[in-house]
Amino acid sequence: MTDPAGLLARGLHTRARPAGRGSGAMRTVDEPRGWNVLVVQKDPADTELLVRGLQRHGHAVTSAETGVAALRAYGEADLVLLDLELPDLDGIEVCRAIRQFDDTPVIALTARGSELDRVLGLQAGADDYMVKPYGFPELMARMGAVMRRVRPRLPRQEGHVVAHGDLLLDRESRRVAVAGRRVEVTGKEFDLLYLLASNPGDVISRSRIMQEVWGGSWSRRTVDTHVCNLRSKLGSSDWILTVRSVGFQIGLG
């Protein structure tokens, strides 16, 4: 198998410690808890190497080989690794389409190395731009830097579990349950719900939600869409109450 991204030859086996989530996965010493990563690559060999490396570091990975598939899948991802050379759509257009509707972080991975290509990629909304071949440790470092910029600073709690009526949120495992029923949520859905549930009785403004969950990029549609999705997943619109012209408040289902 070829190694076009240089993953195996340039340090895949970095100094590691247990991921701490019971999976046996390994991660570099300073790497944060795993994310849901969407790998969009046209070359199956590139995809396999990335998936293996990311899973070794405790990340959950899904993959897509076309731009259309990427646009269908990115909503469940915390981070997208996007090849710009795709068989159906130009990766720049895929990036631009993602950025039009969502703030999901995107790192462009491409053989296009000119200054103009970098400028176009960043102007299309990529949060970072890496040219092949690249080292896997550098990719992990850049992923960490991007996620530190975009992930919210969650409220401090005594312990890591927030309970509100039948709603239970575990900050460490990022799991949600209602009356003992596991609820599958995306990364940003968890962050939004955690922000509301950890401030019971408070009305959280849309601007604060955007600042703490999306790093300040304002989009009323983004907030409303995530609230709608959470209400559906939790099984009742009464879990998240709308306070007209102000924001949202955690309810009791």
C-alpha positions as YAML, in Angstrom:
chain: A
units: angstrom
residues:
- id: 1
  name: MET
  ca: [0.00, 0.00, 0.00]
- id: 2
  name: THR
  ca: [1.28, 3.46, -0.83]
- id: 3
  name: ASP
  ca: [1.48, 6.11, 1.87]
- id: 4
  name: PRO
  ca: [0.77, 9.39, 0.00]
- id: 5
  name: ALA
  ca: [0.18, 11.42, 3.13]
- id: 6
  name: GLY
  ca: [3.37, 10.18, 4.78]
- id: 7
  name: LEU
  ca: [1.44, 8.91, 7.81]
- id: 8
  name: LEU
  ca: [3.35, 5.73, 8.51]
- id: 9
  name: ALA
  ca: [6.78, 6.95, 7.51]
- id: 10
  name: ARG
  ca: [6.62, 10.15, 9.52]
- id: 11
  name: GLY
  ca: [5.75, 9.20, 13.04]
- id: 12
  name: LEU
  ca: [2.40, 7.44, 13.36]
- id: 13
  name: HIS
  ca: [3.72, 5.63, 16.45]
- id: 14
  name: THR
  ca: [4.01, 8.65, 18.75]
- id: 15
  name: ARG
  ca: [4.47, 8.58, 22.53]
- id: 16
  name: ALA
  ca: [1.10, 7.56, 23.88]
- id: 17
  name: ARG
  ca: [-0.97, 6.82, 26.94]
- id: 18
  name: PRO
  ca: [-4.34, 5.10, 27.46]
- id: 19
  name: ALA
  ca: [-7.28, 7.11, 26.14]
- id: 20
  name: GLY
  ca: [-9.18, 6.64, 29.38]
- id: 21
  name: ARG
  ca: [-12.51, 5.72, 27.81]
- id: 22
  name: GLY
  ca: [-12.30, 1.95, 28.21]
- id: 23
  name: SER
  ca: [-11.68, 1.33, 24.52]
- id: 24
  name: GLY
  ca: [-7.97, 0.51, 24.74]
- id: 25
  name: ALA
  ca: [-7.25, 3.25, 22.15]
- id: 26
  name: MET
  ca: [-4.07, 5.27, 22.53]
- id: 27
  name: ARG
  ca: [-3.49, 8.98, 22.17]
- id: 28
  name: THR
  ca: [-0.59, 11.44, 22.38]
- id: 29
  name: VAL
  ca: [0.14, 12.89, 25.80]
- id: 30
  name: ASP
  ca: [-1.43, 16.30, 25.32]
- id: 31
  name: GLU
  ca: [-4.29, 15.29, 23.04]
- id: 32
  name: PRO
  ca: [-7.86, 16.07, 24.25]
- id: 33
  name: ARG
  ca: [-10.79, 13.66, 24.40]
- id: 34
  name: GLY
  ca: [-11.85, 12.10, 21.13]
- id: 35
  name: TRP
  ca: [-14.07, 13.76, 18.54]
- id: 36
  name: ASN
  ca: [-16.38, 12.59, 15.79]
- id: 37
  name: VAL
  ca: [-14.24, 13.08, 12.67]
- id: 38
  name: LEU
  ca: [-15.48, 12.92, 9.08]
- id: 39
  name: VAL
  ca: [-12.71, 11.93, 6.65]
- id: 40
  name: VAL
  ca: [-13.48, 12.97, 3.06]
- id: 41
  name: GLN
  ca: [-10.92, 11.46, 0.68]
- id: 42
  name: LYS
  ca: [-11.23, 10.11, -2.85]
- id: 43
  name: ASP
  ca: [-8.35, 7.65, -2.42]
- id: 44
  name: PRO
  ca: [-9.29, 4.56, -0.34]
- id: 45
  name: ALA
  ca: [-5.64, 4.13, 0.71]
- id: 46
  name: ASP
  ca: [-5.55, 7.68, 2.12]
- id: 47
  name: THR
  ca: [-8.84, 7.04, 3.87]
- id: 48
  name: GLU
  ca: [-7.66, 3.80, 5.44]
- id: 49
  name: LEU
  ca: [-4.49, 5.37, 6.80]
- id: 50
  name: LEU
  ca: [-6.32, 8.35, 8.26]
- id: 51
  name: VAL
  ca: [-9.07, 6.24, 9.80]
- id: 52
  name: ARG
  ca: [-6.58, 3.86, 11.40]
- id: 53
  name: GLY
  ca: [-4.47, 6.69, 12.78]
- id: 54
  name: LEU
  ca: [-7.41, 8.66, 14.14]
- id: 55
  name: GLN
  ca: [-8.98, 5.60, 15.76]
- id: 56
  name: ARG
  ca: [-5.67, 4.78, 17.44]
- id: 57
  name: HIS
  ca: [-5.90, 8.20, 19.07]
- id: 58
  name: GLY
  ca: [-9.42, 7.62, 20.41]
- id: 59
  name: HIS
  ca: [-11.48, 9.41, 17.76]
- id: 60
  name: ALA
  ca: [-14.71, 8.11, 16.23]
- id: 61
  name: VAL
  ca: [-14.36, 8.23, 12.44]
- id: 62
  name: THR
  ca: [-16.75, 8.12, 9.50]
- id: 63
  name: SER
  ca: [-15.68, 8.48, 5.87]
- id: 64
  name: ALA
  ca: [-16.95, 9.73, 2.54]
- id: 65
  name: GLU
  ca: [-15.41, 9.50, -0.93]
- id: 66
  name: THR
  ca: [-17.46, 12.19, -2.71]
- id: 67
  name: GLY
  ca: [-18.53, 15.75, -2.11]
- id: 68
  name: VAL
  ca: [-22.20, 14.81, -2.16]
- id: 69
  name: ALA
  ca: [-21.64, 12.17, 0.52]
- id: 70
  name: ALA
  ca: [-19.67, 14.67, 2.59]
- id: 71
  name: LEU
  ca: [-22.50, 17.21, 2.48]
- id: 72
  name: ARG
  ca: [-24.90, 14.54, 3.69]
- id: 73
  name: ALA
  ca: [-22.66, 13.44, 6.57]
- id: 74
  name: TYR
  ca: [-20.91, 16.52, 7.97]
- id: 75
  name: GLY
  ca: [-23.78, 17.47, 10.31]
- id: 76
  name: GLU
  ca: [-22.86, 14.64, 12.71]
- id: 77
  name: ALA
  ca: [-19.16, 15.54, 12.79]
- id: 78
  name: ASP
  ca: [-17.16, 17.65, 15.22]
- id: 79
  name: LEU
  ca: [-14.43, 18.11, 12.60]
- id: 80
  name: VAL
  ca: [-14.10, 17.47, 8.84]
- id: 81
  name: LEU
  ca: [-10.83, 16.48, 7.13]
- id: 82
  name: LEU
  ca: [-11.55, 17.43, 3.52]
- id: 83
  name: ASP
  ca: [-9.66, 16.42, 0.40]
- id: 84
  name: LEU
  ca: [-10.02, 19.16, -2.22]
- id: 85
  name: GLU
  ca: [-9.63, 16.72, -5.13]
- id: 86
  name: LEU
  ca: [-12.96, 14.88, -5.16]
- id: 87
  name: PRO
  ca: [-14.48, 12.95, -8.08]
- id: 88
  name: ASP
  ca: [-17.80, 14.83, -8.23]
- id: 89
  name: LEU
  ca: [-17.46, 18.27, -6.65]
- id: 90
  name: ASP
  ca: [-14.51, 20.57, -6.14]
- id: 91
  name: GLY
  ca: [-13.52, 20.47, -2.47]
- id: 92
  name: ILE
  ca: [-13.52, 24.27, -2.35]
- id: 93
  name: GLU
  ca: [-17.23, 24.25, -3.20]
- id: 94
  name: VAL
  ca: [-17.89, 21.55, -0.60]
- id: 95
  name: CYS
  ca: [-16.13, 23.65, 2.02]
- id: 96
  name: ARG
  ca: [-18.04, 26.76, 0.97]
- id: 97
  name: ALA
  ca: [-21.35, 24.85, 1.16]
- id: 98
  name: ILE
  ca: [-20.59, 23.56, 4.67]
- id: 99
  name: ARG
  ca: [-19.65, 27.03, 5.84]
- id: 100
  name: GLN
  ca: [-22.83, 28.51, 4.39]
- id: 101
  name: PHE
  ca: [-25.01, 26.43, 6.71]
- id: 102
  name: ASP
  ca: [-22.84, 25.43, 9.67]
- id: 103
  name: ASP
  ca: [-19.72, 26.24, 11.68]
- id: 104
  name: THR
  ca: [-18.31, 22.70, 11.71]
- id: 105
  name: PRO
  ca: [-14.50, 23.01, 11.62]
- id: 106
  name: VAL
  ca: [-12.88, 21.99, 8.33]
- id: 107
  name: ILE
  ca: [-9.22, 21.20, 7.67]
- id: 108
  name: ALA
  ca: [-8.34, 20.99, 3.98]
- id: 109
  name: LEU
  ca: [-5.97, 18.13, 3.06]
- id: 110
  name: THR
  ca: [-4.73, 18.51, -0.49]
- id: 111
  name: ALA
  ca: [-1.93, 18.22, -3.01]
- id: 112
  name: ARG
  ca: [-2.64, 21.80, -4.09]
- id: 113
  name: GLY
  ca: [0.25, 23.66, -2.53]
- id: 114
  name: SER
  ca: [0.43, 27.06, -4.22]
- id: 115
  name: GLU
  ca: [-0.18, 30.27, -2.29]
- id: 116
  name: LEU
  ca: [-3.28, 30.96, -4.42]
- id: 117
  name: ASP
  ca: [-4.71, 27.53, -3.58]
- id: 118
  name: ARG
  ca: [-4.15, 28.15, 0.15]
- id: 119
  name: VAL
  ca: [-5.81, 31.54, -0.07]
- id: 120
  name: LEU
  ca: [-8.82, 30.12, -1.93]
- id: 121
  name: GLY
  ca: [-9.19, 27.30, 0.57]
- id: 122
  name: LEU
  ca: [-9.08, 29.60, 3.57]
- id: 123
  name: GLN
  ca: [-11.41, 32.12, 1.93]
- id: 124
  name: ALA
  ca: [-13.88, 29.27, 1.27]
- id: 125
  name: GLY
  ca: [-14.05, 28.71, 5.02]
- id: 126
  name: ALA
  ca: [-11.38, 26.13, 5.84]
- id: 127
  name: ASP
  ca: [-10.06, 26.56, 9.38]
- id: 128
  name: ASP
  ca: [-6.66, 25.19, 8.36]
- id: 129
  name: TYR
  ca: [-4.91, 23.97, 5.20]
- id: 130
  name: MET
  ca: [-2.40, 21.13, 4.92]
- id: 131
  name: VAL
  ca: [-0.51, 20.08, 1.80]
- id: 132
  name: LYS
  ca: [0.29, 16.41, 1.10]
- id: 133
  name: PRO
  ca: [2.54, 14.76, 2.10]
- id: 134
  name: TYR
  ca: [2.22, 15.77, 5.73]
- id: 135
  name: GLY
  ca: [3.17, 14.13, 9.03]
- id: 136
  name: PHE
  ca: [0.49, 12.58, 11.19]
- id: 137
  name: PRO
  ca: [1.75, 14.27, 14.40]
- id: 138
  name: GLU
  ca: [1.43, 17.65, 12.68]
- id: 139
  name: LEU
  ca: [-2.11, 16.81, 11.60]
- id: 140
  name: MET
  ca: [-3.03, 15.89, 15.18]
- id: 141
  name: ALA
  ca: [-1.50, 19.12, 16.46]
- id: 142
  name: ARG
  ca: [-3.41, 21.19, 13.91]
- id: 143
  name: MET
  ca: [-6.66, 19.37, 14.73]
- id: 144
  name: GLY
  ca: [-6.11, 20.16, 18.39]
- id: 145
  name: ALA
  ca: [-5.40, 23.82, 17.66]
- id: 146
  name: VAL
  ca: [-8.53, 24.17, 15.53]
- id: 147
  name: MET
  ca: [-10.73, 22.49, 18.12]
- id: 148
  name: ARG
  ca: [-9.36, 24.64, 20.93]
- id: 149
  name: ARG
  ca: [-10.42, 27.70, 18.97]
- id: 150
  name: VAL
  ca: [-13.93, 26.53, 18.18]
- id: 151
  name: ARG
  ca: [-15.05, 24.37, 21.12]
- id: 152
  name: PRO
  ca: [-16.81, 26.14, 23.99]
- id: 153
  name: ARG
  ca: [-15.46, 26.67, 27.46]
- id: 154
  name: LEU
  ca: [-18.07, 24.71, 29.39]
- id: 155
  name: PRO
  ca: [-19.29, 25.87, 32.81]
- id: 156
  name: ARG
  ca: [-17.35, 24.51, 35.77]
- id: 157
  name: GLN
  ca: [-19.17, 21.85, 37.79]
- id: 158
  name: GLU
  ca: [-18.57, 20.01, 41.04]
- id: 159
  name: GLY
  ca: [-18.00, 16.63, 39.44]
- id: 160
  name: HIS
  ca: [-18.80, 15.81, 35.84]
- id: 161
  name: VAL
  ca: [-22.48, 14.78, 35.92]
- id: 162
  name: VAL
  ca: [-25.39, 17.21, 35.56]
- id: 163
  name: ALA
  ca: [-28.83, 15.91, 36.54]
- id: 164
  name: HIS
  ca: [-32.01, 17.84, 35.80]
- id: 165
  name: GLY
  ca: [-35.19, 15.89, 36.46]
- id: 166
  name: ASP
  ca: [-35.01, 12.75, 34.31]
- id: 167
  name: LEU
  ca: [-32.26, 14.30, 32.19]
- id: 168
  name: LEU
  ca: [-28.69, 13.18, 32.88]
- id: 169
  name: LEU
  ca: [-25.56, 14.52, 31.19]
- id: 170
  name: ASP
  ca: [-22.08, 13.12, 31.75]
- id: 171
  name: ARG
  ca: [-19.45, 15.65, 30.75]
- id: 172
  name: GLU
  ca: [-16.60, 13.13, 30.80]
- id: 173
  name: SER
  ca: [-18.18, 10.56, 28.49]
- id: 174
  name: ARG
  ca: [-20.37, 13.20, 26.76]
- id: 175
  name: ARG
  ca: [-23.38, 10.92, 27.15]
- id: 176
  name: VAL
  ca: [-27.01, 11.97, 27.51]
- id: 177
  name: ALA
  ca: [-29.85, 9.94, 28.99]
- id: 178
  name: VAL
  ca: [-33.53, 10.64, 29.63]
- id: 179
  name: ALA
  ca: [-35.23, 8.42, 32.23]
- id: 180
  name: GLY
  ca: [-32.45, 5.89, 31.71]
- id: 181
  name: ARG
  ca: [-32.76, 5.93, 27.91]
- id: 182
  name: ARG
  ca: [-29.53, 6.72, 26.07]
- id: 183
  name: VAL
  ca: [-29.90, 9.65, 23.67]
- id: 184
  name: GLU
  ca: [-27.41, 9.95, 20.82]
- id: 185
  name: VAL
  ca: [-26.39, 13.57, 20.23]
- id: 186
  name: THR
  ca: [-23.74, 15.32, 18.19]
- id: 187
  name: GLY
  ca: [-20.87, 17.23, 19.78]
- id: 188
  name: LYS
  ca: [-22.48, 20.64, 19.45]
- id: 189
  name: GLU
  ca: [-25.87, 19.32, 20.52]
- id: 190
  name: PHE
  ca: [-24.24, 18.05, 23.72]
- id: 191
  name: ASP
  ca: [-22.50, 21.37, 24.32]
- id: 192
  name: LEU
  ca: [-25.73, 23.30, 23.82]
- id: 193
  name: LEU
  ca: [-27.75, 21.00, 26.08]
- id: 194
  name: TYR
  ca: [-25.02, 20.98, 28.73]
- id: 195
  name: LEU
  ca: [-24.93, 24.77, 28.76]
- id: 196
  name: LEU
  ca: [-28.69, 24.94, 29.36]
- id: 197
  name: ALA
  ca: [-28.86, 22.09, 31.88]
- id: 198
  name: SER
  ca: [-25.94, 23.39, 33.93]
- id: 199
  name: ASN
  ca: [-27.72, 26.74, 34.31]
- id: 200
  name: PRO
  ca: [-31.20, 25.68, 35.52]
- id: 201
  name: GLY
  ca: [-33.60, 28.56, 35.94]
- id: 202
  name: ASP
  ca: [-31.52, 30.86, 33.73]
- id: 203
  name: VAL
  ca: [-32.57, 32.06, 30.31]
- id: 204
  name: ILE
  ca: [-29.55, 31.69, 28.03]
- id: 205
  name: SER
  ca: [-29.46, 34.23, 25.23]
- id: 206
  name: ARG
  ca: [-28.79, 33.24, 21.65]
- id: 207
  name: SER
  ca: [-25.68, 35.42, 21.65]
- id: 208
  name: ARG
  ca: [-24.27, 33.58, 24.69]
- id: 209
  name: ILE
  ca: [-25.07, 30.22, 23.10]
- id: 210
  name: MET
  ca: [-23.28, 31.23, 19.92]
- id: 211
  name: GLN
  ca: [-20.29, 32.49, 21.90]
- id: 212
  name: GLU
  ca: [-19.90, 29.43, 24.13]
- id: 213
  name: VAL
  ca: [-20.93, 26.70, 21.69]
- id: 214
  name: TRP
  ca: [-19.79, 28.09, 18.32]
- id: 215
  name: GLY
  ca: [-17.09, 30.54, 19.34]
- id: 216
  name: GLY
  ca: [-19.03, 33.68, 18.48]
- id: 217
  name: SER
  ca: [-20.04, 33.06, 14.86]
- id: 218
  name: TRP
  ca: [-23.62, 34.34, 14.81]
- id: 219
  name: SER
  ca: [-26.31, 32.32, 13.07]
- id: 220
  name: ARG
  ca: [-29.88, 32.28, 14.37]
- id: 221
  name: ARG
  ca: [-30.66, 29.40, 12.03]
- id: 222
  name: THR
  ca: [-27.83, 27.29, 13.44]
- id: 223
  name: VAL
  ca: [-29.09, 27.65, 17.01]
- id: 224
  name: ASP
  ca: [-32.73, 27.01, 16.11]
- id: 225
  name: THR
  ca: [-31.84, 23.93, 14.06]
- id: 226
  name: HIS
  ca: [-29.85, 22.38, 16.90]
- id: 227
  name: VAL
  ca: [-32.60, 23.16, 19.42]
- id: 228
  name: CYS
  ca: [-35.17, 21.54, 17.13]
- id: 229
  name: ASN
  ca: [-32.99, 18.44, 16.73]
- id: 230
  name: LEU
  ca: [-32.48, 18.15, 20.48]
- id: 231
  name: ARG
  ca: [-36.20, 18.44, 21.23]
- id: 232
  name: SER
  ca: [-36.86, 15.62, 18.78]
- id: 233
  name: LYS
  ca: [-34.14, 13.39, 20.20]
- id: 234
  name: LEU
  ca: [-35.13, 14.05, 23.83]
- id: 235
  name: GLY
  ca: [-38.73, 13.14, 23.01]
- id: 236
  name: SER
  ca: [-40.40, 16.38, 24.10]
- id: 237
  name: SER
  ca: [-40.28, 20.03, 23.12]
- id: 238
  name: ASP
  ca: [-40.66, 20.90, 26.82]
- id: 239
  name: TRP
  ca: [-37.06, 19.97, 27.57]
- id: 240
  name: ILE
  ca: [-35.91, 23.20, 25.91]
- id: 241
  name: LEU
  ca: [-38.19, 26.19, 26.39]
- id: 242
  name: THR
  ca: [-38.13, 29.21, 24.10]
- id: 243
  name: VAL
  ca: [-38.25, 32.58, 25.85]
- id: 244
  name: ARG
  ca: [-39.46, 34.96, 23.19]
- id: 245
  name: SER
  ca: [-36.98, 37.59, 22.02]
- id: 246
  name: VAL
  ca: [-34.43, 36.43, 24.62]
- id: 247
  name: GLY
  ca: [-33.20, 32.85, 24.21]
- id: 248
  name: PHE
  ca: [-33.72, 29.40, 25.69]
- id: 249
  name: GLN
  ca: [-34.13, 27.74, 29.08]
- id: 250
  name: ILE
  ca: [-33.92, 24.13, 30.23]
- id: 251
  name: GLY
  ca: [-37.32, 22.61, 31.03]
- id: 252
  name: LEU
  ca: [-38.56, 19.41, 32.66]
- id: 253
  name: GLY
  ca: [-39.78, 17.50, 29.63]
...
